[in-house]
Amino acid sequence: MDCNAHSLSRASPAAPFRRRLPVYAAVLAAALGTATALAADRPGAEIAKAHCTRCHEAGTAGAPKPGDTAAWAPRLNKGVDALLLSAIRGHGGMPPRGGKADLTDPELRGALLYLFNPAGPPKEPPKSAKAAPPPGAGPQRVSAGGLDIYLGRVSAERMRAYPAGSPESKLHGGVPGGSGYHHVNVSVFDAATQAPVAGASVQLDVEQLGMGRETKALEAVTLAGGPSHGAYVRLAPKANYTFYVRVNRPGAQPVEAKFQERLN
């Protein structure tokens, strides 16, 4: 792979992919969704070391270095899938799929997750340990009730930039007109196995400081090959928001996650 294309290679098979979900989310969702890795896909670490680290370790063309979470965090603040889509389509000096057309989406995802955190996520404390705050709690990922819940947000302006006919352009009947709209996406994983949680319904409460709440039932969607839930909401600029995500599963207690964000 050409160093001028600070590539993000192929993602991993199911087990390596699950081990290498980032400390964030959602981070990460634009997150937007989670790919189910194919049996033939190579581990993200293998892909990254073969095709990505040469340029990323050198910081070629501003490529963030492996494990530099401060440099990766702004790139992941809309979720893993938003960054994955950027890698698939190419951006800056990097061509689509880093110039390696044979890399699969899961292989690209695995390489991204490895580059963000080569050591992998921290180990869970022993079950006998005294209860502590949920690991990974933060603006993009919350761990609660045995689930890892990722929240992503993308402005309608960015959604309109996707090519006509793309899955993003057709979500929920199309991108709404007018200003202030954002697509909010929630992805839910089992905290122990990192498998996507199927069969859940997700509700979102959006609360603007001093202005009350709006409740949305999120629609189940599939983006980048993985299940997630989303809806469009209208948000005011330069305002403080709290997002309450409520996950309901058959036969299980509801789980709620709280995210806070100030819009620019």
PyRosetta script that sets phi, psi and omega in degrees:
from pyrosetta import init, pose_from_sequence

init()
pose = pose_from_sequence("MDCNAHSLSRASPAAPFRRRLPVYAAVLAAALGTATALAADRPGAEIAKAHCTRCHEAGTAGAPKPGDTAAWAPRLNKGVDALLLSAIRGHGGMPPRGGKADLTDPELRGALLYLFNPAGPPKEPPKSAKAAPPPGAGPQRVSAGGLDIYLGRVSAERMRAYPAGSPESKLHGGVPGGSGYHHVNVSVFDAATQAPVAGASVQLDVEQLGMGRETKALEAVTLAGGPSHGAYVRLAPKANYTFYVRVNRPGAQPVEAKFQERLN")
pose.set_psi(1, 135.1)
pose.set_omega(1, -178.9)
pose.set_phi(2, -66.1)
pose.set_psi(2, 131.5)
pose.set_omega(2, -179.9)
pose.set_phi(3, -61.8)
pose.set_psi(3, -26.5)
pose.set_omega(3, 179.8)
pose.set_phi(4, -68.5)
pose.set_psi(4, -13.9)
pose.set_omega(4, 174.9)
pose.set_phi(5, -107.2)
pose.set_psi(5, 95.8)
pose.set_omega(5, -174.2)
pose.set_phi(6, -72.0)
pose.set_psi(6, 87.8)
pose.set_omega(6, -166.7)
pose.set_phi(7, -72.6)
pose.set_psi(7, 153.3)
pose.set_omega(7, 170.6)
pose.set_phi(8, -124.2)
pose.set_psi(8, 105.6)
pose.set_omega(8, -166.1)
pose.set_phi(9, -79.3)
pose.set_psi(9, -150.1)
pose.set_omega(9, -170.8)
pose.set_phi(10, -78.0)
pose.set_psi(10, 140.8)
pose.set_omega(10, 179.3)
pose.set_phi(11, -78.0)
pose.set_psi(11, -172.8)
pose.set_omega(11, -165.2)
pose.set_phi(12, -112.1)
pose.set_psi(12, 170.5)
pose.set_omega(12, 171.2)
pose.set_phi(13, -70.2)
pose.set_psi(13, 170.9)
pose.set_omega(13, -169.5)
pose.set_phi(14, -51.0)
pose.set_psi(14, -51.0)
pose.set_omega(14, -174.9)
pose.set_phi(15, -65.5)
pose.set_psi(15, -51.3)
pose.set_omega(15, 178.2)
pose.set_phi(16, -60.7)
pose.set_psi(16, -36.3)
pose.set_omega(16, 179.4)
pose.set_phi(17, -61.3)
pose.set_psi(17, -42.9)
pose.set_omega(17, -178.5)
pose.set_phi(18, -66.4)
pose.set_psi(18, -35.9)
pose.set_omega(18, -179.5)
pose.set_phi(19, -68.3)
pose.set_psi(19, -23.9)
pose.set_omega(19, -170.3)
pose.set_phi(20, -110.9)
pose.set_psi(20, 22.5)
pose.set_omega(20, 170.8)
pose.set_phi(21, -60.5)
pose.set_psi(21, 140.7)
pose.set_omega(21, -173.4)
pose.set_phi(22, -71.2)
pose.set_psi(22, 164.3)
pose.set_omega(22, 177.4)
pose.set_phi(23, -59.7)
pose.set_psi(23, -30.9)
pose.set_omega(23, 178.7)
pose.set_phi(24, -82.9)
pose.set_psi(24, -133.4)
pose.set_omega(24, 162.2)
pose.set_phi(25, -119.5)
pose.set_psi(25, -99.6)
pose.set_omega(25, -100.9)
pose.set_phi(26, -96.2)
pose.set_psi(26, 1.8)
pose.set_omega(26, -153.8)
pose.set_phi(27, -25.0)
pose.set_psi(27, 11.7)
pose.set_omega(27, 51.1)
pose.set_phi(28, 88.4)
pose.set_psi(29, 55.5)
pose.set_omega(29, 164.6)
pose.set_phi(30, -52.1)
pose.set_psi(30, 22.4)
pose.set_omega(30, -173.5)
pose.set_phi(31, 1.3)
pose.set_psi(31, 84.1)
pose.set_omega(31, 170.5)
pose.set_phi(32, -101.3)
pose.set_psi(32, 89.8)
pose.set_omega(32, 173.1)
pose.set_phi(33, 83.6)
pose.set_psi(33, 174.3)
pose.set_omega(33, -179.7)
pose.set_phi(34, -141.5)
pose.set_psi(34, 127.2)
pose.set_omega(34, -178.7)
pose.set_phi(35, -78.5)
pose.set_psi(35, 141.6)
pose.set_omega(35, 173.4)
pose.set_phi(36, -89.6)
pose.set_psi(36, 116.6)
pose.set_omega(36, -172.6)
pose.set_phi(37, -71.6)
pose.set_psi(37, 147.4)
pose.set_omega(37, 178.2)
pose.set_phi(38, -89.2)
pose.set_psi(38, 154.6)
pose.set_omega(38, -175.8)
pose.set_phi(39, -60.6)
pose.set_psi(39, -31.1)
pose.set_omega(39, -176.4)
pose.set_phi(40, -83.1)
pose.set_psi(40, -8.7)
pose.set_omega(40, -177.7)
pose.set_phi(41, -69.3)
pose.set_psi(41, 143.6)
pose.set_omega(41, -179.8)
pose.set_phi(42, -87.5)
pose.set_psi(42, 154.8)
pose.set_omega(42, 179.9)
pose.set_phi(43, -59.6)
pose.set_psi(43, 148.3)
pose.set_omega(43, 179.8)
pose.set_phi(44, -59.3)
pose.set_psi(44, -37.4)
pose.set_omega(44, 179.7)
pose.set_phi(45, -62.7)
pose.set_psi(45, -41.2)
pose.set_omega(45, -179.9)
pose.set_phi(46, -64.4)
pose.set_psi(46, -43.7)
pose.set_omega(46, -179.5)
pose.set_phi(47, -64.9)
pose.set_psi(47, -47.1)
pose.set_omega(47, -177.1)
pose.set_phi(48, -62.5)
pose.set_psi(48, -43.6)
pose.set_omega(48, -178.3)
pose.set_phi(49, -67.1)
pose.set_psi(49, -33.2)
pose.set_omega(49, -177.9)
pose.set_phi(50, -79.1)
pose.set_psi(50, -32.8)
pose.set_omega(50, -169.0)
pose.set_phi(51, -126.1)
pose.set_psi(51, -17.2)
pose.set_omega(51, -169.1)
pose.set_phi(52, -115.5)
pose.set_psi(52, -39.1)
pose.set_omega(52, -167.9)
pose.set_phi(53, -66.6)
pose.set_psi(53, -27.4)
pose.set_omega(53, -179.4)
pose.set_phi(54, -57.4)
pose.set_psi(54, -45.9)
pose.set_omega(54, -179.6)
pose.set_phi(55, -80.0)
pose.set_psi(55, -39.3)
pose.set_omega(55, -177.4)
pose.set_phi(56, -69.7)
pose.set_psi(56, -38.6)
pose.set_omega(56, 178.3)
pose.set_phi(57, -66.0)
pose.set_psi(57, -30.2)
pose.set_omega(57, 177.9)
pose.set_phi(58, -85.5)
pose.set_psi(58, -10.5)
pose.set_omega(58, -177.4)
pose.set_phi(59, 68.7)
pose.set_psi(59, 28.9)
pose.set_omega(59, -177.3)
pose.set_phi(60, -57.4)
pose.set_psi(60, 129.7)
pose.set_omega(60, 178.4)
pose.set_phi(61, 54.3)
pose.set_psi(61, 31.6)
pose.set_omega(61, 177.5)
pose.set_phi(62, 81.8)
pose.set_psi(62, 11.3)
pose.set_omega(62, 179.5)
pose.set_phi(63, -61.4)
pose.set_psi(63, 130.6)
pose.set_omega(63, 178.7)
pose.set_phi(64, -66.9)
pose.set_psi(64, 141.0)
pose.set_omega(64, -176.3)
pose.set_phi(65, -77.4)
pose.set_psi(65, 150.5)
pose.set_omega(65, 178.8)
pose.set_phi(66, -56.9)
pose.set_psi(66, 132.4)
pose.set_omega(66, 177.1)
pose.set_phi(67, 81.0)
pose.set_psi(67, -3.0)
pose.set_omega(67, 178.4)
pose.set_phi(68, -83.8)
pose.set_psi(68, 83.1)
pose.set_omega(68, -173.2)
pose.set_phi(69, -62.5)
pose.set_psi(69, -31.9)
pose.set_omega(69, 178.7)
pose.set_phi(70, -63.8)
pose.set_psi(70, -35.4)
pose.set_omega(70, 179.0)
pose.set_phi(71, -78.5)
pose.set_psi(71, -33.2)
pose.set_omega(71, -178.2)
pose.set_phi(72, -79.2)
pose.set_psi(72, -31.7)
pose.set_omega(72, -173.1)
pose.set_phi(73, -53.9)
pose.set_psi(73, -47.5)
pose.set_omega(73, 179.5)
pose.set_phi(74, -62.2)
pose.set_psi(74, -29.1)
pose.set_omega(74, 179.9)
pose.set_phi(75, -76.0)
pose.set_psi(75, -19.8)
pose.set_omega(75, -178.3)
pose.set_phi(76, -105.6)
pose.set_psi(76, 5.3)
pose.set_omega(76, -173.7)
pose.set_phi(77, -69.9)
pose.set_psi(77, -9.0)
pose.set_omega(77, 173.6)
pose.set_phi(78, -105.6)
pose.set_psi(78, 6.9)
pose.set_omega(78, 178.5)
pose.set_phi(79, 105.5)
pose.set_psi(79, 159.1)
pose.set_omega(79, -178.8)
pose.set_phi(80, -61.3)
pose.set_psi(80, -40.3)
pose.set_omega(80, -173.1)
pose.set_phi(81, -70.7)
pose.set_psi(81, -31.3)
pose.set_omega(81, 175.5)
pose.set_phi(82, -63.5)
pose.set_psi(82, -40.4)
pose.set_omega(82, 178.1)
pose.set_phi(83, -70.5)
pose.set_psi(83, -37.0)
pose.set_omega(83, 177.8)
pose.set_phi(84, -61.6)
pose.set_psi(84, -44.0)
pose.set_omega(84, 178.6)
pose.set_phi(85, -62.2)
pose.set_psi(85, -36.7)
pose.set_omega(85, 177.5)
pose.set_phi(86, -63.9)
pose.set_psi(86, -40.3)
pose.set_omega(86, 178.9)
pose.set_phi(87, -68.5)
pose.set_psi(87, -37.5)
pose.set_omega(87, 179.5)
pose.set_phi(88, -63.7)
pose.set_psi(88, -42.1)
pose.set_omega(88, -174.4)
pose.set_phi(89, -90.5)
pose.set_psi(89, -14.2)
pose.set_omega(89, -178.9)
pose.set_phi(90, 89.3)
pose.set_psi(90, 146.8)
pose.set_omega(90, 178.2)
pose.set_phi(91, -160.2)
pose.set_psi(91, 152.2)
pose.set_omega(91, -179.5)
pose.set_phi(92, 55.5)
pose.set_psi(92, -128.5)
pose.set_omega(92, 179.2)
pose.set_phi(93, -88.4)
pose.set_psi(93, 2.1)
pose.set_omega(93, -177.6)
pose.set_phi(94, -97.6)
pose.set_psi(94, 124.1)
pose.set_omega(94, 178.0)
pose.set_phi(95, -73.6)
pose.set_psi(95, 169.5)
pose.set_omega(95, 177.8)
pose.set_phi(96, -52.2)
pose.set_psi(96, 134.2)
pose.set_omega(96, -179.4)
pose.set_phi(97, 54.6)
pose.set_psi(97, 30.5)
pose.set_omega(97, 177.5)
pose.set_phi(98, 62.9)
pose.set_psi(98, 22.3)
pose.set_omega(98, -179.2)
pose.set_phi(99, 80.3)
pose.set_psi(99, 6.4)
pose.set_omega(99, 178.5)
pose.set_phi(100, -115.9)
pose.set_psi(100, 89.4)
pose.set_omega(100, -172.2)
pose.set_phi(101, -64.1)
pose.set_psi(101, -20.8)
pose.set_omega(101, -177.0)
pose.set_phi(102, -85.1)
pose.set_psi(102, -3.6)
pose.set_omega(102, 179.0)
pose.set_phi(103, -71.5)
pose.set_psi(103, 132.3)
pose.set_omega(103, 178.8)
pose.set_phi(104, -82.5)
pose.set_psi(104, 164.4)
pose.set_omega(104, 176.8)
pose.set_phi(105, -59.0)
pose.set_psi(105, -47.1)
pose.set_omega(105, 177.9)
pose.set_phi(106, -60.6)
pose.set_psi(106, -34.7)
pose.set_omega(106, 178.6)
pose.set_phi(107, -68.2)
pose.set_psi(107, -40.3)
pose.set_omega(107, 176.3)
pose.set_phi(108, -62.2)
pose.set_psi(108, -43.4)
pose.set_omega(108, -179.8)
pose.set_phi(109, -61.8)
pose.set_psi(109, -46.6)
pose.set_omega(109, -179.1)
pose.set_phi(110, -61.2)
pose.set_psi(110, -38.6)
pose.set_omega(110, 177.9)
pose.set_phi(111, -65.7)
pose.set_psi(111, -40.8)
pose.set_omega(111, 177.2)
pose.set_phi(112, -58.8)
pose.set_psi(112, -47.9)
pose.set_omega(112, -177.8)
pose.set_phi(113, -64.7)
pose.set_psi(113, -37.7)
pose.set_omega(113, 177.3)
pose.set_phi(114, -65.4)
pose.set_psi(114, -44.5)
pose.set_omega(114, -179.1)
pose.set_phi(115, -62.9)
pose.set_psi(115, -37.1)
pose.set_omega(115, 179.1)
pose.set_phi(116, -66.1)
pose.set_psi(116, -43.2)
pose.set_omega(116, -176.2)
pose.set_phi(117, -147.3)
pose.set_psi(117, 83.2)
pose.set_omega(117, -177.8)
pose.set_phi(118, -57.0)
pose.set_psi(118, -26.7)
pose.set_omega(118, -178.6)
pose.set_phi(119, -78.9)
pose.set_psi(119, -12.6)
pose.set_omega(119, -176.7)
pose.set_phi(120, 82.9)
pose.set_psi(120, 168.6)
pose.set_omega(120, -179.3)
pose.set_phi(121, -66.4)
pose.set_psi(121, 155.3)
pose.set_omega(121, 179.7)
pose.set_phi(122, -63.7)
pose.set_psi(122, 150.2)
pose.set_omega(122, 178.6)
pose.set_phi(123, -70.5)
pose.set_psi(123, 144.7)
pose.set_omega(123, 177.2)
pose.set_phi(124, -69.5)
pose.set_psi(124, 146.8)
pose.set_omega(124, 176.2)
pose.set_phi(125, -67.1)
pose.set_psi(125, 157.0)
pose.set_omega(125, 177.2)
pose.set_phi(126, -56.8)
pose.set_psi(126, 148.0)
pose.set_omega(126, -178.3)
pose.set_phi(127, -63.0)
pose.set_psi(127, -24.0)
pose.set_omega(127, 179.6)
pose.set_phi(128, -78.3)
pose.set_psi(128, -11.4)
pose.set_omega(128, -177.6)
pose.set_phi(129, -68.4)
pose.set_psi(129, 153.8)
pose.set_omega(129, 178.6)
pose.set_phi(130, -62.7)
pose.set_psi(130, 141.9)
pose.set_omega(130, -176.9)
pose.set_phi(131, -57.4)
pose.set_psi(131, 135.5)
pose.set_omega(131, -179.8)
pose.set_phi(132, -128.5)
pose.set_psi(132, 168.6)
pose.set_omega(132, 176.4)
pose.set_phi(133, -55.0)
pose.set_psi(133, 145.4)
pose.set_omega(133, -178.1)
pose.set_phi(134, -53.2)
pose.set_psi(134, 130.8)
pose.set_omega(134, 178.7)
pose.set_phi(135, -65.0)
pose.set_psi(135, 141.8)
pose.set_omega(135, 176.0)
pose.set_phi(136, 82.1)
pose.set_psi(136, 3.3)
pose.set_omega(136, -179.4)
pose.set_phi(137, -60.1)
pose.set_psi(137, 133.4)
pose.set_omega(137, -178.1)
pose.set_phi(138, -179.4)
pose.set_psi(138, -172.0)
pose.set_omega(138, -174.0)
pose.set_phi(139, -68.5)
pose.set_psi(139, -18.5)
pose.set_omega(139, -177.3)
pose.set_phi(140, -119.1)
pose.set_psi(140, -22.7)
pose.set_omega(140, -180.0)
pose.set_phi(141, -136.5)
pose.set_psi(141, 137.2)
pose.set_omega(141, 172.6)
pose.set_phi(142, -130.8)
pose.set_psi(142, 134.2)
pose.set_omega(142, 173.9)
pose.set_phi(143, -104.5)
pose.set_psi(143, 122.5)
pose.set_omega(143, -178.0)
pose.set_phi(144, -157.4)
pose.set_psi(144, 142.8)
pose.set_omega(144, 174.2)
pose.set_phi(145, 58.0)
pose.set_psi(145, 32.3)
pose.set_omega(145, -179.7)
pose.set_phi(146, 79.0)
pose.set_psi(146, 10.9)
pose.set_omega(146, -179.1)
pose.set_phi(147, -121.8)
pose.set_psi(147, 149.2)
pose.set_omega(147, 166.0)
pose.set_phi(148, -105.3)
pose.set_psi(148, 119.3)
pose.set_omega(148, -174.8)
pose.set_phi(149, -115.2)
pose.set_psi(149, 124.4)
pose.set_omega(149, -178.0)
pose.set_phi(150, -112.3)
pose.set_psi(150, 137.4)
pose.set_omega(150, 178.7)
pose.set_phi(151, -118.9)
pose.set_psi(151, 130.1)
pose.set_omega(151, 175.2)
pose.set_phi(152, -127.8)
pose.set_psi(152, 153.6)
pose.set_omega(152, 180.0)
pose.set_phi(153, -142.0)
pose.set_psi(153, 131.9)
pose.set_omega(153, 178.9)
pose.set_phi(154, -132.5)
pose.set_psi(154, 132.0)
pose.set_omega(154, -179.4)
pose.set_phi(155, -66.9)
pose.set_psi(155, 153.5)
pose.set_omega(155, 177.6)
pose.set_phi(156, -61.5)
pose.set_psi(156, -32.4)
pose.set_omega(156, 178.5)
pose.set_phi(157, -60.5)
pose.set_psi(157, -43.1)
pose.set_omega(157, 177.8)
pose.set_phi(158, -68.9)
pose.set_psi(158, -36.3)
pose.set_omega(158, 178.7)
pose.set_phi(159, -65.0)
pose.set_psi(159, -34.6)
pose.set_omega(159, 179.2)
pose.set_phi(160, -68.7)
pose.set_psi(160, -18.9)
pose.set_omega(160, -179.1)
pose.set_phi(161, -77.4)
pose.set_psi(161, -13.7)
pose.set_omega(161, 177.6)
pose.set_phi(162, -68.7)
pose.set_psi(162, 149.2)
pose.set_omega(162, -177.6)
pose.set_phi(163, -60.2)
pose.set_psi(163, 146.3)
pose.set_omega(163, 176.7)
pose.set_phi(164, -58.0)
pose.set_psi(164, 134.7)
pose.set_omega(164, -179.6)
pose.set_phi(165, 91.2)
pose.set_psi(165, -8.6)
pose.set_omega(165, 178.3)
pose.set_phi(166, -73.2)
pose.set_psi(166, 156.9)
pose.set_omega(166, 179.3)
pose.set_phi(167, -56.9)
pose.set_psi(167, -36.4)
pose.set_omega(167, -178.6)
pose.set_phi(168, -64.3)
pose.set_psi(168, -38.9)
pose.set_omega(168, -176.9)
pose.set_phi(169, -69.9)
pose.set_psi(169, -19.4)
pose.set_omega(169, -175.5)
pose.set_phi(170, -104.8)
pose.set_psi(170, 0.7)
pose.set_omega(170, -178.5)
pose.set_phi(171, -57.5)
pose.set_psi(171, 134.3)
pose.set_omega(171, 173.6)
pose.set_phi(172, 55.2)
pose.set_psi(172, 34.4)
pose.set_omega(172, 178.3)
pose.set_phi(173, 85.5)
pose.set_psi(173, 6.0)
pose.set_omega(173, 178.8)
pose.set_phi(174, 114.1)
pose.set_psi(174, 161.3)
pose.set_omega(174, -178.8)
pose.set_phi(175, -72.4)
pose.set_psi(175, 127.7)
pose.set_omega(175, -179.1)
pose.set_phi(176, -67.0)
pose.set_psi(176, 150.8)
pose.set_omega(176, 175.4)
pose.set_phi(177, -80.6)
pose.set_psi(177, 171.5)
pose.set_omega(177, -179.7)
pose.set_phi(178, 89.2)
pose.set_psi(178, 174.8)
pose.set_omega(178, -175.7)
pose.set_phi(179, -100.9)
pose.set_psi(179, 160.6)
pose.set_omega(179, 172.2)
pose.set_phi(180, 88.0)
pose.set_psi(180, 0.2)
pose.set_omega(180, -178.6)
pose.set_phi(181, -85.1)
pose.set_psi(181, 145.2)
pose.set_omega(181, 178.4)
pose.set_phi(182, -138.5)
pose.set_psi(182, 142.4)
pose.set_omega(182, 172.5)
pose.set_phi(183, -91.6)
pose.set_psi(183, 120.2)
pose.set_omega(183, 178.3)
pose.set_phi(184, -103.4)
pose.set_psi(184, 129.4)
pose.set_omega(184, -175.5)
pose.set_phi(185, -125.1)
pose.set_psi(185, 136.8)
pose.set_omega(185, 179.4)
pose.set_phi(186, -124.5)
pose.set_psi(186, 127.9)
pose.set_omega(186, 174.3)
pose.set_phi(187, -117.7)
pose.set_psi(187, 139.5)
pose.set_omega(187, -174.2)
pose.set_phi(188, -125.9)
pose.set_psi(188, 129.7)
pose.set_omega(188, -180.0)
pose.set_phi(189, -126.4)
pose.set_psi(189, 150.2)
pose.set_omega(189, 170.4)
pose.set_phi(190, -70.3)
pose.set_psi(190, 125.6)
pose.set_omega(190, -173.9)
pose.set_phi(191, -65.2)
pose.set_psi(191, -29.5)
pose.set_omega(191, -177.5)
pose.set_phi(192, -80.3)
pose.set_psi(192, -42.2)
pose.set_omega(192, -174.3)
pose.set_phi(193, -103.7)
pose.set_psi(193, -15.5)
pose.set_omega(193, -174.8)
pose.set_phi(194, 62.1)
pose.set_psi(194, 21.2)
pose.set_omega(194, 174.2)
pose.set_phi(195, -82.5)
pose.set_psi(195, 141.0)
pose.set_omega(195, 175.6)
pose.set_phi(196, -58.1)
pose.set_psi(196, 139.7)
pose.set_omega(196, -179.8)
pose.set_phi(197, -86.6)
pose.set_psi(197, 119.7)
pose.set_omega(197, -179.4)
pose.set_phi(198, -100.2)
pose.set_psi(198, 157.3)
pose.set_omega(198, 174.0)
pose.set_phi(199, 77.1)
pose.set_psi(199, 12.2)
pose.set_omega(199, 179.9)
pose.set_phi(200, -93.9)
pose.set_psi(200, 152.9)
pose.set_omega(200, 167.4)
pose.set_phi(201, -109.6)
pose.set_psi(201, 143.9)
pose.set_omega(201, -173.4)
pose.set_phi(202, -127.2)
pose.set_psi(202, 130.3)
pose.set_omega(202, 177.0)
pose.set_phi(203, -116.3)
pose.set_psi(203, 140.8)
pose.set_omega(203, -179.8)
pose.set_phi(204, -120.7)
pose.set_psi(204, 127.3)
pose.set_omega(204, 169.7)
pose.set_phi(205, -107.3)
pose.set_psi(205, 126.4)
pose.set_omega(205, 178.6)
pose.set_phi(206, -109.3)
pose.set_psi(206, 120.7)
pose.set_omega(206, -177.5)
pose.set_phi(207, -120.4)
pose.set_psi(207, 117.5)
pose.set_omega(207, 172.9)
pose.set_phi(208, -92.0)
pose.set_psi(208, 133.6)
pose.set_omega(208, -176.3)
pose.set_phi(209, -51.4)
pose.set_psi(209, 120.0)
pose.set_omega(209, 177.4)
pose.set_phi(210, 78.3)
pose.set_psi(210, 5.3)
pose.set_omega(210, -174.5)
pose.set_phi(211, -123.6)
pose.set_psi(211, 7.9)
pose.set_omega(211, 178.7)
pose.set_phi(212, 82.4)
pose.set_psi(212, -173.9)
pose.set_omega(212, -174.4)
pose.set_phi(213, -116.4)
pose.set_psi(213, 152.4)
pose.set_omega(213, 169.1)
pose.set_phi(214, -123.0)
pose.set_psi(214, 133.4)
pose.set_omega(214, -178.2)
pose.set_phi(215, -107.5)
pose.set_psi(215, 135.0)
pose.set_omega(215, 178.7)
pose.set_phi(216, -130.3)
pose.set_psi(216, 132.6)
pose.set_omega(216, 168.7)
pose.set_phi(217, -87.4)
pose.set_psi(217, 116.2)
pose.set_omega(217, -175.4)
pose.set_phi(218, -76.5)
pose.set_psi(218, 142.4)
pose.set_omega(218, -179.8)
pose.set_phi(219, -87.7)
pose.set_psi(219, 136.5)
pose.set_omega(219, 175.7)
pose.set_phi(220, -69.0)
pose.set_psi(220, 128.8)
pose.set_omega(220, -179.6)
pose.set_phi(221, -136.0)
pose.set_psi(221, 164.2)
pose.set_omega(221, 174.2)
pose.set_phi(222, -126.1)
pose.set_psi(222, 120.0)
pose.set_omega(222, 178.4)
pose.set_phi(223, -131.7)
pose.set_psi(223, 141.9)
pose.set_omega(223, -179.3)
pose.set_phi(224, 52.7)
pose.set_psi(224, 31.8)
pose.set_omega(224, 174.7)
pose.set_phi(225, 83.4)
pose.set_psi(225, 3.9)
pose.set_omega(225, -177.2)
pose.set_phi(226, -129.1)
pose.set_psi(226, 156.3)
pose.set_omega(226, -178.9)
pose.set_phi(227, -79.8)
pose.set_psi(227, 144.4)
pose.set_omega(227, 173.3)
pose.set_phi(228, -158.4)
pose.set_psi(228, -172.2)
pose.set_omega(228, -178.4)
pose.set_phi(229, -138.7)
pose.set_psi(229, 140.6)
pose.set_omega(229, -176.7)
pose.set_phi(230, -156.5)
pose.set_psi(230, 170.5)
pose.set_omega(230, 176.3)
pose.set_phi(231, -168.5)
pose.set_psi(231, 160.7)
pose.set_omega(231, 172.1)
pose.set_phi(232, -91.9)
pose.set_psi(232, 137.2)
pose.set_omega(232, 174.7)
pose.set_phi(233, -132.2)
pose.set_psi(233, 155.8)
pose.set_omega(233, 179.1)
pose.set_phi(234, -103.5)
pose.set_psi(234, 125.6)
pose.set_omega(234, -175.9)
pose.set_phi(235, -125.9)
pose.set_psi(235, 143.2)
pose.set_omega(235, 179.1)
pose.set_phi(236, -86.3)
pose.set_psi(236, 141.7)
pose.set_omega(236, 177.6)
pose.set_phi(237, -69.8)
pose.set_psi(237, 156.4)
pose.set_omega(237, 176.9)
pose.set_phi(238, 53.5)
pose.set_psi(238, 41.5)
pose.set_omega(238, -180.0)
pose.set_phi(239, -128.4)
pose.set_psi(239, 153.3)
pose.set_omega(239, 178.1)
pose.set_phi(240, -93.8)
pose.set_psi(240, 131.3)
pose.set_omega(240, -178.1)
pose.set_phi(241, -127.7)
pose.set_psi(241, 147.8)
pose.set_omega(241, 168.4)
pose.set_phi(242, -119.0)
pose.set_psi(242, 128.5)
pose.set_omega(242, 178.5)
pose.set_phi(243, -108.1)
pose.set_psi(243, 121.9)
pose.set_omega(243, 176.4)
pose.set_phi(244, -106.3)
pose.set_psi(244, 118.1)
pose.set_omega(244, 179.4)
pose.set_phi(245, -105.6)
pose.set_psi(245, 125.3)
pose.set_omega(245, -179.5)
pose.set_phi(246, -117.5)
pose.set_psi(246, 119.4)
pose.set_omega(246, -177.8)
pose.set_phi(247, -106.8)
pose.set_psi(247, 122.7)
pose.set_omega(247, 178.4)
pose.set_phi(248, -113.2)
pose.set_psi(248, 128.9)
pose.set_omega(248, 178.7)
pose.set_phi(249, -127.0)
pose.set_psi(249, 144.0)
pose.set_omega(249, 178.4)
pose.set_phi(250, -57.5)
pose.set_psi(250, 129.1)
pose.set_omega(250, 176.9)
pose.set_phi(251, 75.1)
pose.set_psi(251, 9.3)
pose.set_omega(251, -179.0)
pose.set_phi(252, -130.2)
pose.set_psi(252, 155.4)
pose.set_omega(252, 176.8)
pose.set_phi(253, -68.6)
pose.set_psi(253, 142.0)
pose.set_omega(253, 175.4)
pose.set_phi(254, -59.4)
pose.set_psi(254, 148.4)
pose.set_omega(254, 177.9)
pose.set_phi(255, -122.0)
pose.set_psi(255, 131.9)
pose.set_omega(255, 180.0)
pose.set_phi(256, -117.0)
pose.set_psi(256, 137.6)
pose.set_omega(256, 176.4)
pose.set_phi(257, -124.4)
pose.set_psi(257, 144.3)
pose.set_omega(257, -176.5)
pose.set_phi(258, -119.3)
pose.set_psi(258, 128.4)
pose.set_omega(258, 177.6)
pose.set_phi(259, -124.7)
pose.set_psi(259, 143.4)
pose.set_omega(259, 177.7)
pose.set_phi(260, -125.6)
pose.set_psi(260, 142.5)
pose.set_omega(260, -177.1)
pose.set_phi(261, -155.9)
pose.set_psi(261, 145.4)
pose.set_omega(261, 171.1)
pose.set_phi(262, -109.8)
pose.set_psi(262, 125.7)
pose.set_omega(262, 179.1)
pose.set_phi(263, -78.4)
pose.set_psi(263, 144.1)
pose.set_omega(263, 177.2)
pose.set_phi(264, -76.1)
pose.dump_pdb("model.pdb")
